[in-house]
């Protein structure tokens, strides 16, 4: 009698389930050190990963130039290389324009805060007296309290500004790593077709034709979701920043470019980014005039409400089809697990999980239930 295979033993399935359960329990109870070890290991490949991210972000711009700008030019194989080069130059030019436009305004705001420090102390004292709070304290104590409070704020700004400057001065390693990542991104894009063909051949070499085609279709769908998310997020940030700049212009506020860029950039972070943008923008305007800061904070609340309930649903509903509840849950979960990177990737991850659940898991489970019901009816 031929001995049965190990997988055919009666205890095999129970043992496999028990091992999976134990492994899952160990992973959950030691999740933090496991993730820390994984991040330390992946940190050795940081430049490569960042280069892939740069290439992925620049790729749509390069494709735009390839199919729209150079489509009628007989450039041959140089057409894609020229498109990649022009895409990177466009990114560098946009970054240079932002730096040239914003750094002088930032320096001006810090200088203005330092030069008007005494007037801020007088304004704060007057505000306390006008509100009736000043009557609770003698004049000398009120002046001392006001001076101490503003002195603490000034000390905080100066201390952190110095730390920022020192960090910037000692960031040579990070700059070198970024340059290496950009160089890798150029090579990734120039060799994109070869790399993609290699991935397809590798998948088809290890999987059956049907399974390979299904996996490649899944990866293509994920790519479509990520590209759509990046495009819609950037468009949303530009619209919010533009509306913010227009309203600030109508109210005659200073630092329109600096504050609007802060609002637009922080708006890229789901849920918590607008709060950070409102606080930073309000503090910058507080240096010029407290009234501007109050108007800006009210504007931020109204603008973010319109963005959350009107703009974002319009932009993301057709392209991603993810509910607001799922986005919020994914943002909290991924943020707790992976920090700021998890928050940034929460929406596309939620979209991918949603379409996997609705288009892969549920249909197969329903098919299995129908097959089981059919088998039960045939036996009866």
Secondary structure as GFF3:
##gff-version 3
##sequence-region A 1 380
A	DSSP	three_ten_helix	6	8	.	.	.	ID=ss1
A	DSSP	alpha_helix	12	29	.	.	.	ID=ss2
A	DSSP	alpha_helix	31	43	.	.	.	ID=ss3
A	DSSP	alpha_helix	46	64	.	.	.	ID=ss4
A	DSSP	pi_helix	65	69	.	.	.	ID=ss5
A	DSSP	alpha_helix	78	115	.	.	.	ID=ss6
A	DSSP	alpha_helix	117	131	.	.	.	ID=ss7
A	DSSP	three_ten_helix	133	136	.	.	.	ID=ss8
A	DSSP	alpha_helix	139	169	.	.	.	ID=ss9
A	DSSP	alpha_helix	172	190	.	.	.	ID=ss10
A	DSSP	alpha_helix	192	206	.	.	.	ID=ss11
A	DSSP	alpha_helix	209	250	.	.	.	ID=ss12
A	DSSP	alpha_helix	256	266	.	.	.	ID=ss13
A	DSSP	alpha_helix	273	288	.	.	.	ID=ss14
A	DSSP	alpha_helix	290	306	.	.	.	ID=ss15
A	DSSP	pi_helix	307	311	.	.	.	ID=ss16
A	DSSP	alpha_helix	312	319	.	.	.	ID=ss17
A	DSSP	alpha_helix	324	344	.	.	.	ID=ss18
A	DSSP	alpha_helix	346	356	.	.	.	ID=ss19
A	DSSP	pi_helix	357	361	.	.	.	ID=ss20
A	DSSP	alpha_helix	362	379	.	.	.	ID=ss21
###
